[in-house]
């Protein structure tokens, strides 16, 4: 019985070690760095961005495949604008030829209707560059593989 319990303990330790190594190997999202119109640089903070995202959550979800009034923002970083299957984007968004990198997202979030004239998004925008950087950092972190 003692040999069985030692063997089980060793196996459990190996499983735990393997799982922690796999989790440690998952790449962290790249830092979010954006510039405002003056060229000033802002680095995003995902924790602060989660709080700011609450105002976005009225229309957008972060879960895969869960659209609201607006499309799901899960995995938005790096995606071509207007390309998420299952959401009915405006023609201007589909034809915008934008890809959502950090700076493009920041520019859009500052004034969506100026960046994509004719977008369905009626939100006036996040005026503070730090808020924009934070929300983008949160979106990237929330979309990262767990």
N, C-alpha and C positions, 0 to 999 in steps of 0.2 A: 504494500500500500504506500509506503514511504517513497519508493522509486516512482510510482505513478504520480504522486503529488509533486515530486521534484520535476518530473518530465512535463507535467502540466504547467508548472510555474515557469519553466524555461521556455516552453512554447508560447505562453501568454506574453512573456517578456519580449520574445522575438517578434511576435505579431505587433505589439505596441511600438517597438523600435522601428519596424518596417513602416507602420502607419505614420509615425512622426517624421520619418525621413521623407516619405511621399508628400506629406503636407509641407515640409520645409522646402521641397524641390519645386513646388508650385510658384511660378513667377509672380512677383508683386507687380501691380500696375505701374507703368512708368509715371514719374512725377508729373503733375499738371503744372505747366508754366505757360502763362499767357501774357500778352502785352496790351496795354490800353492805347488809345489814340495818340498819346504823347510819347509812347515808346517805353513807359514804365513797366517793369516786370512784376508779375504777381504769381506766387506759388500757391496751389490749392491745398486745402486742408479738408479731407473727406469727412471728418467728424463735424466740423462746422457746416460743411455742405449738406449733410443729412438734415440739419435743422432748417437750412434755407430751402431745401427741396420740398419741405412741407407745403409751401405755397404752390409748387408745381404739381403736387400730388392730387390736387382737385381735378386735374385733367389727365395726368400721366401716371402710369404704373411703372414699377421697375422690374416686375416679374416677367419672365419669358412668356410671350404670347398673350399677355393681358393688356389689351388696349382699353382705353377709356374714351373720353372725348377726343383726346390726342393719342398718338401711338405709344406703345410700350417703349420705354427708353432703355431697356435691358440691351446691352451690347451696342449702344448707339455710337460709341467712339470707334471710328474707323469705317463706319457704314456709309454707303452712298445715300444721300438724301432722297427721300421719297421711295425707297426700295423695300421697306419692310412688308412682307407678305401679310395679307389679312387686314390691312388698314387702307382706307380710301383717302389718299393724299390729294391735295389740290394739284391742278395742272402745273402751276408755277413751281411748286415744290418738286414734283417729278421731273420737271425740265430744268431744274436749277444747276445741274452738273456739279453740285457741291458734294464733298466727302467730309464727314464730321470728324475732323481732327480737332485738337484742343483749341486752336486759334479760331477756326471757323465756327465752332460751337460758341465760343466766347463772343464773337462778333454778332452771331445770330441772337444769342440770349440778351445782348445789350438792346437790340431793337429789331425784333423778328420781322416786322412789316417793312422795315427799310432794307434788310438784308435779302429777303425774298418777297418782293412786291407781289401781292395777291395770295400770300399764304393764308390758310384757314386759322392759324394761331392768332387769337385776338389779344393775347397778353402783351402789355406795353413794354415789358423788358426789365431785366435786372440792371440797374444803373451803376452799381458799385462793381468795379472790376474784381475786387477780392471775393465778392459774393459769387460772381460768375466762375472764377477759378475754383472756388470751394465746391460749387454744385457739380462741375465737371469732374473734379477729383472723386466726389461721392459716386457719381454715375459709373465711373471706371471701377471703383472699388466694389460697388454693389453688383457689377456685372462680371467680376473676376471669378474664375473657377474656384469652387470651394474645396 
